[in-house]
Amino acid sequence: MTGIEKLQQEFEVYFNHRHFPASPATLYDPLELFLSNSGKRIRPVLCLMGNELYGDLHPDAFHLSAAIELFHNFTLVHDDIMDKAPLRRGKPTVHAVHGEPTALLGGDVMMVVAYDYINRIPSTFLQEVLQLFNKTAKEVCEGQQLDMDFEKLEKVSLEEYLNMITLKTSVLLACSLQMGAILADASKEDQYHLYEFGRNLGIAFQIQDDYLDAFGDPDKFGKQVGGDIQSNKKTFLMIHALETAQGNQLQELQQLMLMQSPDKVERVLGIFRSCGIDQWADELKDEYLSKALLHLENISVSKDRKSGLIELAYYLIKRDK
Amino acid sequence: MTGIEKLQQEFEVYFNHRHFPASPATLYDPLELFLSNSGKRIRPVLCLMGNELYGDLHPDAFHLSAAIELFHNFTLVHDDIMDKAPLRRGKPTVHAVHGEPTALLGGDVMMVVAYDYINRIPSTFLQEVLQLFNKTAKEVCEGQQLDMDFEKLEKVSLEEYLNMITLKTSVLLACSLQMGAILADASKEDQYHLYEFGRNLGIAFQIQDDYLDAFGDPDKFGKQVGGDIQSNKKTFLMIHALETAQGNQLQELQQLMLMQSPDKVERVLGIFRSCGIDQWADELKDEYLSKALLHLENISVSKDRKSGLIELAYYLIKRDK
């Protein structure tokens, strides 16, 4: 069993209980069900690893992991309302089954319970953890707003997209790691490098996600390949293609974005390939992965303690390799 | 100037600044505007009074007041989405102007900023304040869920309604007072009595609100009188009327609830009066006010320090007298 699997299992054992009171069941039961339909628990594992870097796991690190997992699930429930998504992890979303008001309120109470878990750690660390967590929570909301704003814009620059995706996705990974480290009383400098490891890893992960949506193996990807292209999403790939393509090719790409044709995905992919977008994305991903690993190197613990995080970085990034 | 007005003014001076970053303006500007369209700031004043009971105002009591005001406004923004309300305090609601996704996300980020304000108090009090605040926040969500559930029920008992309204309204008033007292390092027993003062006062306030919706002076009430009757809301009055009315009168009341006729409000009020519901409600309100004041008496500070809270209780309850 790898270090990741070990921590995933330990987290599941800890997390596998009711998080909410029994009543009102109309509010709480949908949330319990949603939480049990687990994802990969990446964020809790990051938090535990951030703590384990410095020695034996602090028992309270599980509380912080739970807080992050609840916060993450709160964002999923609310994002699904905003996106009017019918499915999540292959199952109907909370609002699709129980209505928007209950999903909205359920998300709210899930966030409160996240704060409840944070409040279980020793008070010496509480202020510092809350400061980081609140900053991150605000950024995640900002990222979601920017994502919605971008849908209405004709043109989004790579820099703007990078900022949006950093807020929406990466900072929570970074925060998870740093929260674990705060509880281990890590130095400010180590905390900074750990945060930056997570932030850069998150960006690499998103580049890969965008890449796989276009070029992934349908059997391995788990989602419909080409979904981003079908819905004209401004991804790393599309933004760079619009900045790179010239003349007729640019015109064709712009026209393809205005229509729905059976061969749309195929034709856009053709343009992506001919502009070298696939290779560019692969290199960009590696660039962020390298940045992440460099920050990890700068952390003042022995190399063998870092093996779990290196393993996790490759697990997250190389899933199609 | 009364003690209430003095604290309202001091709070406004403290609160009158931006609470959110400038960007993204699409997310934050609607919230700044919503917060500036102030209500009576009752909850912040309660928090300040709960603190002032024990001596000079602790400067950090303003942070806790702001947290409560932000939390309260977060619930308003989200409740308005759930209720599909077009207006709030005479102005269009956030979702009506900016769409549901932004209102949803705006509410979320307002709650996070509430926690940010709490995190500014000395760490010695942080855990205790958070525990109370989290418990209350969960209860407020539960109250809103029960309120929505009750709309679909044919029959709601007085006990069930009382529980719902306690959660939805009263506990936040109680929490506001107790948070101020925690910051003043008040004894557990005093905290309990102060909380119970607020909880009972909140119930009395709600009984009055239900009463005024039916029997209030339209010029003074500020809302359309009879609104609850028109929308068949199960209020203190309606629940008790359905439990009290007999024979033909009960039948008429039940029929009136199934239809919309021009004289509906008038006829329901006639039944309310003939069953003595108006007097019953007035007595019930006084009963809860007395309970509240009894708890206030039990608090171990000199009587003259309590004058502000007594003033506030009468200000809240006697607004139509």
Interface residues (C-beta under 8 A of the other chain):
Chain A: P21 S23 P24 T26 L27 H78 I81 M82 E100 P101 T102 L104 L105 G107 D108 V109 M111 V112 V113 Y115 D116 N119 S123 T124 L126 Q127 L130 Q131 N134 A137 K138 C141 E142 Q144 Q145 L146 M148 D149
Chain B: P21 S23 P24 T26 L27 H78 I81 M82 E100 P101 T102 L104 L105 G107 D108 V109 M111 V112 V113 Y115 D116 N119 S123 T124 L126 Q127 L130 Q131 N134 A137 K138 C141 E142 Q144 Q145 L146 M148 D149
